[in-house]
Amino acid sequence: MSKPIHAAGVDGCKNGWVAVMISSHESFIIQTQTFSDLVEQIDEADTVLVDMPIGLARDREETACRPEKQARELIPKKGASIFNAPSELTAYCTTYKDANAMNRHITGKGLSKQSYHICKKVREVDMFIKYDSVRGSKLMESHPEVCFARLHPNKNPILQSKRTAEGRHLRLALLKSYAPDIVATVEQTLDVSMDLQRIADDVIDATCLAIVAFHGLKWGFRTVPETPCKNSYDIPMQMVYYEHPSF
């Protein structure tokens, strides 16, 4: 008998991180303050998709290989949801002024406030991968909005905000077409947890990434770009997704 597949999706959230871990018919949600604690609790996962930049650029040449621009092209009218990743040195700056100046020096472009606000979490992921290469090799960058679009038969993004009831309903309905039991369990858990309800959009994003990880492990991932480059640490600069099969 083949070994059961375990997959996880991870998203940053208020006060830390949230992950959804799934196998064929089971799922559970984990919330922690630190990324390293989260990975400890999903150690059984074969692959972990993370909604956070992985494979930071060291210079302008590497910056040109980052996937953000091509990923935006996959989600027309939703491209603003994809922030440019900070350069490696930028991510380790502790003030916006320093980060903006550093990013401009290295990449030729300033850093948006939105990108700066995720730098702390970017550092957590970057440090984990550099210092735990074995478990770090399981981590791959992805983006929920790209994944939702490519899961849909017409490949169109969901334009309704994930922070609205309509947006959450549309996303969950799409995910149910791939993993009804998993989504039902996630919905039941959300119904009884006020803490998780406060970060429901992040839980749904993590669920999407977990389902994409599971299907990608079984049927193969697609990547943006199609032939990713690696950064100075030999880490691929890519976003992965699973695409609805064409018939």
C-alpha positions in Angstrom: 0.0 0.0 0.0 1.3 3.4 -0.9 2.2 5.9 1.8 -0.7 8.4 2.4 -0.2 11.9 1.2 -0.1 14.7 3.7 -0.1 18.3 2.5 -0.3 21.7 4.2 -1.1 25.3 3.3 0.2 28.2 5.4 -0.7 31.9 5.6 0.4 34.7 7.8 -2.3 36.1 10.0 -2.8 38.6 12.9 -0.5 37.6 15.8 1.3 34.9 13.8 0.6 32.0 11.4 -2.2 29.7 10.5 -1.9 26.3 8.7 -4.3 23.8 7.3 -3.0 20.2 7.2 -4.8 17.6 5.1 -4.7 14.0 4.0 -7.2 12.2 1.9 -10.3 12.8 4.1 -9.0 14.6 7.1 -7.9 18.1 8.0 -7.1 20.2 10.9 -6.2 23.8 11.6 -3.2 25.0 13.5 -2.4 28.6 14.7 0.9 29.6 16.2 2.8 32.8 17.0 6.0 31.7 15.2 6.8 30.1 11.9 9.2 27.5 13.4 6.6 26.4 15.9 4.1 26.0 13.1 6.4 23.8 11.0 7.1 21.6 14.0 3.4 20.9 14.2 3.0 20.1 10.5 6.2 18.1 10.2 4.3 15.1 8.7 3.5 17.1 5.6 5.2 16.0 2.4 4.8 19.5 0.9 3.9 22.9 2.4 2.7 25.8 0.3 3.3 29.2 1.9 1.8 32.5 1.0 5.0 34.4 1.6 8.0 35.2 -0.6 10.5 32.3 -0.7 13.9 32.7 -2.5 14.7 36.3 -1.9 16.8 38.2 -4.5 20.3 39.4 -3.6 20.8 41.8 -6.6 19.0 43.3 -9.6 19.7 40.2 -11.8 18.0 37.9 -9.3 15.2 40.5 -8.8 14.4 40.2 -12.5 13.8 36.5 -12.0 11.2 36.9 -9.2 7.7 35.6 -10.2 5.5 38.5 -9.1 5.1 40.2 -12.5 4.2 37.0 -14.4 1.9 35.9 -11.6 -0.1 39.2 -11.9 -0.7 38.4 -15.5 -2.5 35.3 -14.5 -5.1 37.2 -12.4 -6.4 40.2 -14.4 -8.0 42.9 -12.3 -6.6 41.2 -9.2 -2.9 41.8 -9.7 -2.7 44.3 -6.9 -3.1 41.5 -4.4 0.5 40.4 -5.3 3.1 42.5 -3.6 6.7 42.7 -4.8 9.0 40.7 -2.6 11.7 42.6 -0.7 15.3 41.9 -1.5 17.1 39.7 0.9 18.9 42.6 2.7 15.7 44.7 2.6 13.8 42.0 4.5 16.2 42.3 7.4 15.9 46.1 7.8 13.9 47.1 10.9 12.5 50.5 9.8 10.5 51.4 6.7 12.9 54.3 5.9 15.9 51.9 5.9 14.0 49.2 4.0 12.8 51.5 1.3 16.3 52.9 0.8 17.9 49.5 0.8 15.4 48.1 -1.7 15.9 51.0 -4.0 19.7 50.6 -3.8 19.6 46.9 -4.6 16.6 46.6 -7.0 16.2 50.1 -8.4 12.7 50.3 -6.9 11.4 51.5 -3.6 9.4 49.2 -1.2 5.7 49.6 -0.7 4.3 49.9 2.8 2.4 46.7 2.2 5.6 44.8 1.4 7.4 46.3 4.4 4.6 45.2 6.7 5.2 41.5 5.8 9.0 41.8 6.2 9.0 40.3 9.7 7.2 37.2 8.4 9.4 37.1 5.3 12.4 37.0 7.7 10.9 34.2 9.7 10.5 32.0 6.6 13.8 33.0 5.1 15.7 32.2 8.3 13.9 28.9 8.7 14.8 27.7 5.2 18.5 28.8 5.6 19.0 27.1 8.9 16.8 24.0 8.5 17.5 22.9 4.9 15.9 19.5 5.2 12.4 20.7 6.3 13.0 23.9 4.4 13.1 21.9 1.2 9.4 21.0 1.7 8.4 24.6 1.6 7.2 26.2 -1.7 5.9 29.7 -2.3 2.4 30.1 -3.6 -0.3 32.7 -3.8 -4.0 32.0 -3.0 -5.4 34.3 -5.6 -3.4 32.7 -8.3 -4.4 29.3 -7.0 -8.1 30.2 -6.9 -8.0 31.4 -10.5 -6.2 28.3 -11.8 -8.5 26.0 -10.0 -11.5 27.5 -11.7 -12.5 25.9 -15.1 -12.4 29.3 -16.9 -9.1 30.3 -15.2 -10.6 33.7 -14.1 -9.8 35.2 -10.7 -12.4 35.7 -8.0 -12.8 39.4 -8.0 -14.9 39.7 -4.8 -12.8 40.5 -1.8 -11.9 37.6 0.5 -13.0 39.8 3.4 -16.6 39.9 2.4 -19.2 37.1 2.9 -19.7 36.8 -0.8 -16.0 36.5 -1.5 -15.6 33.8 1.2 -18.6 31.9 -0.1 -17.3 31.9 -3.7 -13.9 30.7 -2.6 -15.2 27.9 -0.4 -17.6 26.8 -3.1 -14.8 26.4 -5.5 -12.7 24.5 -3.0 -15.6 22.2 -2.3 -15.6 21.1 -5.9 -12.1 19.6 -5.2 -12.3 18.5 -1.6 -15.8 18.6 -0.2 -15.0 16.6 3.0 -11.9 18.8 3.8 -13.8 22.0 3.3 -16.8 20.8 5.4 -14.4 20.1 8.2 -12.8 23.5 7.9 -16.2 25.2 7.9 -17.3 23.2 11.0 -14.1 24.2 12.8 -14.7 27.9 11.9 -18.2 27.7 13.2 -17.1 26.8 16.7 -14.0 28.9 17.0 -14.3 32.7 17.6 -10.5 33.0 17.3 -10.5 31.4 13.9 -13.5 33.4 12.7 -11.5 36.5 13.3 -9.0 35.3 10.7 -11.5 33.4 8.5 -10.0 34.8 5.2 -6.5 33.6 6.2 -7.9 30.2 7.1 -9.6 29.9 3.7 -6.4 31.0 2.0 -4.5 28.3 3.9 -7.2 25.7 3.0 -6.8 26.6 -0.7 -3.0 26.2 -0.5 -3.4 22.9 1.3 -5.7 21.5 -1.3 -3.4 22.8 -4.1 -0.5 21.1 -2.4 -2.4 17.8 -2.1 -3.5 17.8 -5.8 0.0 19.0 -6.9 1.6 16.1 -5.1 -0.7 13.7 -6.9 -0.9 15.2 -10.3 1.9 17.7 -10.6 2.5 21.4 -10.0 2.7 24.3 -12.4 5.1 27.1 -11.8 5.5 30.8 -12.4 7.7 31.2 -14.3 7.6 27.9 -16.1 11.4 27.6 -15.7 12.3 29.2 -12.4 15.7 30.6 -11.6 17.4 30.0 -8.2 18.8 32.6 -5.9 22.3 32.7 -4.3 21.2 30.1 -1.8 20.0 27.7 -4.5 16.3 28.4 -3.5 13.9 28.5 -6.5 12.2 31.9 -7.1 8.8 30.7 -8.1 5.1 30.5 -7.3 3.5 27.1 -7.6 -0.1 26.2 -8.4 -2.3 23.4 -9.6 -4.3 23.9 -12.7 -7.9 22.7 -13.3 -7.5 19.7 -15.8 -8.6 20.5 -19.4 -10.8 18.0 -21.0 
